[in-house]
C-alpha cells in the first residue's frame, strides 16, 4: 500500500513538472496566434485556429505524398548547379522536412504544405520565373519567436548574402526550421517547438561567420590630404580692397598659377574659399570685406575655367595668425598682415595627378 501511494505521488509530480516545462516552453516561443494558446473548452475549430478550409482541401486532397518526394528530388537533381542558390537550398530543406515529418506519420497537413513549397520553388528554378524570397503563410504553422525572425531576415538583407552560397543555404534551412517549429507549436507540442528553435538559434553564428567570410576585406585607399592654399591679402589685394579691380599684379599671377595647377591636377572635386581680415575696423566692415575677397577669388577662378563646385564665405577677423601689440598704427598694420588672407581648401580624389601648390 505504501509503495502504491509513493508511485502515484511520483507520477503526479512528474506530470506537474512536465506541465511547468511545457508552459515555460510555450511562453518562450512568443506565439503570435492567440488561438494556439487555447486549451480544453476554450479551444476553437475555426479558420483562425487553422481549421482546414474547402479551398485548402481542394488544393491538397489529391496530393500523392508517397511519390511526390522522389519526383521533386529528381527535378531538383536535374537542375544541377542551377539549384545551388538560396531558392534551390530552400526547396531541398522543404523536401527534407516533408520526408521527416511523413516518417513520423504527421497527418496535420504540414507534409502536404512542405511538399508544395518544394515543388513551387523547383518549378520557379526550372522556368526562371516566380522566384520569391518571401516565406509562406502556412495553415498548419503559427508564427513563433519574431525576434529570431528579425535576425534571420537581417542576414538575408546583408550586402554579402547575394553572392554567399554557404550563407544562403544556412539561412534557407533556418527559415524552414523556424516555420516547422511554428507547426509544432500549432499542434501544441511546445517543448518540441522550443527545442527546434534552440537548435536554430545555436546555428545563427554560423550564418554570421559565412557572411563574414564572403565579405571582401576593405581595401585601404591612400588619399592625399586636402591641399590648403593661403593667399596673403596684402600680396593679392590692395589694402582694404576686395573687388576684382583691387587685385594686385602679384595676386593675379598667384591666382593664374593656381588655376593652372587645378586644371593640371584633374581630380579636384570641390573648393572651399574663406576670406579673413585683421582685427582692425568694425566687425560689420570686416565681415563685408572678408566676404568680398572670398567671392572675388571665386569669380576669378570660375572665369579662369575652374569647373569644380566652389563655396565662398567671409570669416571676418576669426582665427587670427599674428600676435601683435605694437602701439604705432602703421607698424601694427604691417604686423597683422598674416591675418589678412584668403584660404582655399581643395578637395581631391584618389588620383596621383600633379600636386597643387
Backbone torsions as a table, in degrees:
resi	resn	phi	psi	omega
1	UNK	NA	-43.6	178.5
2	UNK	-62.6	-41.9	-179.6
3	UNK	-63.8	-40.9	-179.9
4	UNK	-64.4	-40.9	179.2
5	UNK	-63.8	-42.7	178.9
6	UNK	-64.3	-37.7	-179.6
7	UNK	-62.9	-45.6	-179.7
8	UNK	-64.1	-36.1	178.8
9	UNK	-64.3	-43.9	179.9
10	UNK	-63.7	-41.2	179.3
11	UNK	-63.0	-42.6	179.5
12	UNK	-63.8	-42.1	178.3
13	UNK	-64.2	-40.2	179.0
14	UNK	-62.4	-42.3	179.3
15	UNK	-64.2	-38.9	179.6
16	UNK	-64.3	-45.9	179.1
17	UNK	-62.2	-42.9	179.6
18	UNK	-62.1	-40.4	178.9
19	UNK	-63.9	-41.1	177.7
20	UNK	-63.7	-41.8	179.2
21	UNK	-62.2	-42.8	-179.8
22	UNK	-64.1	-41.3	178.8
23	UNK	-63.9	-42.3	178.9
24	UNK	-63.2	-41.7	178.9
25	UNK	-63.9	-42.2	179.6
26	UNK	-61.0	-46.2	-178.8
27	UNK	-64.2	-38.3	-178.6
28	UNK	-67.7	-23.3	-177.3
29	UNK	-75.7	-16.7	-179.6
30	UNK	53.6	47.7	-177.3
31	UNK	-56.8	131.0	-176.0
32	UNK	-89.0	-24.1	-179.4
33	UNK	-92.0	109.9	-175.7
34	UNK	-63.5	-24.3	-179.6
35	UNK	-67.0	-24.3	179.5
36	UNK	-68.0	-26.1	-177.6
37	UNK	-85.9	-5.3	-179.3
38	UNK	-77.2	143.1	180.0
39	UNK	-131.6	158.2	172.1
40	UNK	56.5	-133.0	-175.9
41	UNK	-67.5	-16.3	179.9
42	UNK	-81.2	-16.3	-177.2
43	UNK	-69.0	141.1	180.0
44	UNK	-111.4	163.2	178.3
45	UNK	-127.7	46.5	-179.8
46	UNK	-106.0	-176.2	-178.1
47	UNK	-63.0	-37.1	179.2
48	UNK	-62.4	-31.1	179.6
49	UNK	-83.6	-2.6	178.0
50	UNK	96.7	21.1	177.6
51	UNK	-65.6	146.1	-179.4
52	UNK	-69.4	123.6	178.5
53	UNK	-88.9	162.0	176.3
54	UNK	-56.1	-38.2	179.3
55	UNK	-62.8	-41.9	179.1
56	UNK	-64.7	-42.3	-179.6
57	UNK	-64.6	-40.3	179.1
58	UNK	-63.7	-33.0	-176.8
59	UNK	-78.0	-34.8	-170.2
60	UNK	-112.0	-13.2	-171.6
61	UNK	-66.1	-24.3	-178.7
62	UNK	-94.2	4.8	-177.4
63	UNK	-65.7	134.2	177.9
64	UNK	-97.5	88.9	-174.5
65	UNK	-70.0	-16.4	-179.7
66	UNK	-77.2	-38.2	-176.4
67	UNK	-99.4	-24.6	-174.4
68	UNK	-57.3	-43.9	-177.6
69	UNK	-58.3	-44.8	-179.7
70	UNK	-67.3	-37.1	179.4
71	UNK	-64.4	-45.5	179.6
72	UNK	-66.3	-38.2	178.7
73	UNK	-61.8	-41.2	178.9
74	UNK	-63.1	-39.4	178.8
75	UNK	-65.6	-41.4	178.7
76	UNK	-65.9	-42.4	179.6
77	UNK	-62.2	-35.1	-178.8
78	UNK	-68.1	-20.6	179.3
79	UNK	-72.9	-19.4	179.2
80	UNK	59.4	-135.4	-177.7
81	UNK	-67.1	-13.8	180.0
82	UNK	-68.9	-13.1	178.3
83	UNK	-97.3	-0.6	-177.2
84	UNK	-84.9	64.0	178.5
85	UNK	-151.7	-179.5	-176.5
86	UNK	-52.7	-44.3	-175.4
87	UNK	-71.5	-40.0	176.6
88	UNK	-66.5	-41.0	178.1
89	UNK	-62.9	-39.5	-178.4
90	UNK	-68.9	-39.1	176.4
91	UNK	-59.5	-42.4	179.7
92	UNK	-66.6	-39.2	178.9
93	UNK	-66.1	-39.2	175.4
94	UNK	-63.0	-42.2	-179.9
95	UNK	-64.1	-43.5	178.7
96	UNK	-63.3	-40.4	179.2
97	UNK	-64.3	-41.3	178.9
98	UNK	-63.2	-43.6	179.9
99	UNK	-61.6	-44.8	-177.4
100	UNK	-66.6	-43.1	179.2
101	UNK	-66.3	-35.1	177.8
102	UNK	-65.8	-36.0	178.5
103	UNK	-68.2	-19.7	177.3
104	UNK	-94.5	10.8	178.5
105	UNK	59.3	45.1	178.3
106	UNK	-79.9	112.5	-178.6
107	UNK	-113.1	23.0	-178.9
108	UNK	-80.8	-15.9	-176.7
109	UNK	111.4	-9.1	-179.2
110	UNK	-65.8	-37.1	-179.7
111	UNK	-59.8	-45.3	179.6
112	UNK	-62.4	-42.6	-179.2
113	UNK	-67.2	-39.6	179.5
114	UNK	-65.9	-41.3	178.4
115	UNK	-64.6	-38.2	179.2
116	UNK	-64.8	-40.1	177.8
117	UNK	-63.8	-42.1	178.6
118	UNK	-62.2	-42.9	-179.8
119	UNK	-67.8	-40.0	179.6
120	UNK	-61.2	-44.1	179.3
121	UNK	-68.3	-37.2	177.7
122	UNK	-62.9	-42.0	178.3
123	UNK	-63.2	-42.2	179.8
124	UNK	-63.1	-37.9	177.9
125	UNK	-70.0	-35.3	179.5
126	UNK	-69.0	-38.0	-176.1
127	UNK	-95.1	-18.2	-178.1
128	UNK	77.6	14.1	179.5
129	UNK	-136.7	157.3	177.3
130	UNK	81.6	13.0	179.0
131	UNK	-75.8	130.6	179.0
132	UNK	-142.6	135.6	179.9
133	UNK	-86.3	0.7	178.8
134	UNK	-71.0	150.7	178.9
135	UNK	-93.1	145.7	-176.9
136	UNK	-74.5	155.4	174.1
137	UNK	-100.4	92.8	-173.8
138	UNK	-83.0	144.7	176.6
139	UNK	-62.4	-35.5	-171.7
140	UNK	-97.5	21.2	-179.0
141	UNK	-139.9	129.0	175.1
142	UNK	-95.0	152.9	177.9
143	UNK	-76.4	124.9	177.1
144	UNK	-123.8	155.9	175.2
145	UNK	44.3	67.7	177.1
146	UNK	-58.0	-27.9	177.8
147	UNK	-66.6	-35.0	177.5
148	UNK	-69.7	-37.4	177.4
149	UNK	-61.7	-37.5	179.2
150	UNK	-61.5	-39.6	179.2
151	UNK	-66.1	-40.9	-179.6
152	UNK	-66.8	-44.0	-179.8
153	UNK	-66.9	-30.8	176.3
154	UNK	-65.6	-37.3	177.0
155	UNK	-64.0	-40.7	179.1
156	UNK	-65.0	-28.4	-178.5
157	UNK	-86.7	-4.0	-178.6
158	UNK	-65.5	142.2	-178.6
159	UNK	-56.6	-33.7	-176.1
160	UNK	-81.0	-9.8	-172.3
161	UNK	-62.0	-41.6	-174.4
162	UNK	-61.3	-25.4	-177.9
163	UNK	-114.8	13.9	-175.9
164	UNK	-114.4	93.7	-175.0
165	UNK	-61.1	-41.9	-177.4
166	UNK	-64.3	-43.0	178.5
167	UNK	-66.1	-35.4	178.2
168	UNK	-62.9	-43.2	-179.3
169	UNK	-65.0	-46.5	-179.4
170	UNK	-63.1	-40.4	-177.9
171	UNK	-70.7	-43.4	179.7
172	UNK	-59.0	-45.2	-179.5
173	UNK	-70.3	-33.1	177.2
174	UNK	-63.4	-40.6	178.1
175	UNK	-62.4	-45.5	179.6
176	UNK	-62.3	-40.4	-178.0
177	UNK	-68.5	-35.8	177.5
178	UNK	-69.5	-37.9	175.3
179	UNK	-64.6	-38.5	177.2
180	UNK	-65.3	-37.9	174.3
181	UNK	-62.7	-36.0	175.9
182	UNK	-64.7	-33.6	175.5
183	UNK	-65.8	-42.7	178.9
184	UNK	-63.7	-37.9	175.4
185	UNK	-65.6	-38.3	179.2
186	UNK	-61.6	-33.1	177.0
187	UNK	-86.8	6.2	179.2
188	UNK	70.8	18.0	174.0
189	UNK	-92.3	74.1	-171.0
190	UNK	-69.2	-32.9	-179.8
191	UNK	-67.6	-42.7	177.9
192	UNK	-64.5	-39.4	179.1
193	UNK	-63.2	-45.4	-179.9
194	UNK	-63.1	-38.6	179.2
195	UNK	-64.9	-40.2	179.4
196	UNK	-67.0	-40.0	177.5
197	UNK	-62.9	-41.3	178.2
198	UNK	-61.3	-40.2	179.0
199	UNK	-62.3	-42.1	178.6
200	UNK	-65.1	-42.4	-179.0
201	UNK	-59.9	-40.3	-179.9
202	UNK	-67.3	-24.0	-178.8
203	UNK	-91.1	-8.8	-179.2
204	UNK	-58.8	-39.7	177.6
205	UNK	-58.5	-26.7	177.2
206	UNK	-65.5	-36.2	177.3
207	UNK	-65.4	-45.1	178.8
208	UNK	-60.9	-40.9	179.8
209	UNK	-65.5	-40.1	179.1
210	UNK	-64.4	-42.2	178.2
211	UNK	-64.3	-40.0	178.7
212	UNK	-63.5	-38.4	179.8
213	UNK	-68.5	-28.1	-179.2
214	UNK	-88.1	-8.7	-179.4
215	UNK	-87.2	116.7	-179.7
216	UNK	-64.4	144.3	178.8
217	UNK	-63.6	144.8	179.6
218	UNK	-64.9	131.1	179.7
219	UNK	-88.8	118.1	-179.9
220	UNK	-69.3	125.3	179.1
221	UNK	-103.9	126.3	179.4
222	UNK	-85.4	116.1	178.9
223	UNK	-118.0	141.9	176.1
224	UNK	-67.8	142.8	172.2
225	UNK	-62.1	144.8	-177.7
226	UNK	-58.8	120.4	-179.2
227	UNK	-63.5	145.2	177.4
228	UNK	-121.7	121.5	-177.9
229	UNK	-112.1	128.4	-180.0
230	UNK	-114.3	125.7	176.9
231	UNK	-107.0	117.4	178.9
232	UNK	-67.5	130.3	-175.9
233	UNK	-59.3	-44.6	-177.0
234	UNK	-68.7	-22.6	178.5
235	UNK	-91.9	-13.5	-178.1
236	UNK	-106.3	-42.1	-179.0
237	UNK	-119.3	152.4	170.1
238	UNK	-65.3	152.5	-175.5
239	UNK	-56.4	131.9	178.3
240	UNK	63.9	22.9	175.5
241	UNK	-115.6	153.0	178.2
242	UNK	-145.6	5.2	-179.6
243	UNK	-91.2	170.3	-178.4
244	UNK	-61.4	-40.0	-179.6
245	UNK	-65.3	-21.0	-179.3
246	UNK	-88.0	0.5	177.7
247	UNK	-71.9	126.0	-179.8
248	UNK	-75.5	158.1	178.0
249	UNK	-54.7	-40.6	178.5
250	UNK	-64.1	-37.1	178.3
251	UNK	-66.5	-41.2	177.6
252	UNK	-62.2	-40.5	179.7
253	UNK	-62.7	-41.4	179.4
254	UNK	-65.3	-42.1	-179.6
255	UNK	-68.3	-37.9	178.0
256	UNK	-63.5	-41.1	178.3
257	UNK	-65.9	-38.5	178.7
258	UNK	-63.1	-41.4	178.1
259	UNK	-61.4	-43.2	179.0
260	UNK	-63.2	-42.0	-179.8
261	UNK	-63.7	-41.5	-179.6
262	UNK	-64.2	-43.7	179.9
263	UNK	-66.0	-39.9	-179.3
264	UNK	-68.3	-35.4	179.5
265	UNK	-61.6	-43.9	174.0
266	UNK	73.2	2.3	-176.9
267	UNK	-131.9	20.3	178.7
268	UNK	-75.2	124.8	-176.5
269	UNK	-107.5	-17.1	179.1
270	UNK	-166.4	150.4	178.0
271	UNK	-133.1	130.5	176.9
272	UNK	-114.3	122.7	-177.8
273	UNK	-113.0	130.1	179.0
274	UNK	-129.4	125.5	178.3
275	UNK	-98.8	141.8	-178.4
276	UNK	-129.8	156.6	172.8
277	UNK	-128.0	172.6	171.9
278	UNK	-83.9	-174.2	-174.8
279	UNK	-83.7	-6.5	-179.0
280	UNK	-73.6	145.5	179.4
281	UNK	91.4	170.3	-178.8
282	UNK	-75.5	161.0	179.2
283	UNK	-63.2	-40.0	-179.6
284	UNK	-65.2	-42.2	179.5
285	UNK	-63.9	-45.3	-178.7
286	UNK	-65.7	-34.3	177.5
287	UNK	-64.0	-43.8	179.7
288	UNK	-66.0	-43.2	-177.1
289	UNK	-65.9	-44.0	-178.8
290	UNK	-65.9	-39.2	178.8
291	UNK	-67.3	-37.9	179.7
292	UNK	-63.5	-44.4	-179.5
293	UNK	-64.8	-41.4	178.8
294	UNK	-63.6	-43.9	-178.7
295	UNK	-68.1	-35.9	178.7
296	UNK	-64.9	-43.5	177.1
297	UNK	-62.2	-40.3	178.4
298	UNK	-60.0	-48.9	-179.4
299	UNK	-62.6	-34.7	-179.6
300	UNK	-66.3	-43.0	179.5
301	UNK	-64.8	-44.1	179.3
302	UNK	-62.3	-43.3	178.5
303	UNK	-63.2	-28.6	179.4
304	UNK	-83.0	-0.3	175.1
305	UNK	102.5	9.6	176.6
306	UNK	-77.6	120.5	-175.2
307	UNK	-107.5	4.3	177.2
308	UNK	-71.4	150.2	176.4
309	UNK	-58.7	133.0	-177.3
310	UNK	-126.9	132.7	172.0
311	UNK	-115.8	142.8	-178.8
312	UNK	-135.7	137.2	177.1
313	UNK	-153.0	152.6	177.8
314	UNK	-93.9	137.3	-178.3
315	UNK	-108.3	-0.3	-179.0
316	UNK	62.9	-134.9	-178.5
317	UNK	-96.5	20.0	-178.4
318	UNK	-68.2	159.4	174.3
319	UNK	50.6	56.2	-179.7
320	UNK	-65.7	147.4	179.8
321	UNK	-104.1	-31.0	-174.2
322	UNK	-93.0	149.2	174.0
323	UNK	-117.4	102.4	-173.2
324	UNK	-127.5	137.9	176.1
325	UNK	-134.1	22.2	178.9
326	UNK	-62.7	142.4	178.3
327	UNK	-88.9	-30.7	178.0
328	UNK	-72.0	129.0	-173.1
329	UNK	-62.7	-43.6	-178.1
330	UNK	-65.3	-40.6	177.2
331	UNK	-65.7	-36.5	178.6
332	UNK	-66.6	-40.3	179.0
333	UNK	-61.3	-43.6	179.6
334	UNK	-64.8	-39.9	-178.3
335	UNK	-66.4	-33.8	-176.9
336	UNK	-84.7	6.6	-176.7
337	UNK	-54.0	-41.3	-179.1
338	UNK	-60.5	-23.7	180.0
339	UNK	-74.7	-24.0	-179.1
340	UNK	-90.0	96.2	-170.7
341	UNK	-152.1	168.0	170.7
342	UNK	-127.0	125.0	-179.5
343	UNK	-108.7	138.1	178.8
344	UNK	-120.0	120.0	172.7
345	UNK	-97.8	120.9	-173.0
346	UNK	-113.7	118.7	179.6
347	UNK	-94.6	129.6	-177.5
348	UNK	-124.4	161.4	175.5
349	UNK	-81.5	-162.8	-175.9
350	UNK	-91.9	29.0	-177.6
351	UNK	-81.4	160.4	175.2
352	UNK	-104.8	29.2	-178.3
353	UNK	-68.1	179.2	-174.7
354	UNK	-60.2	147.4	179.6
355	UNK	-72.0	160.7	176.4
356	UNK	-108.0	123.7	-177.1
357	UNK	-91.4	NA	NA
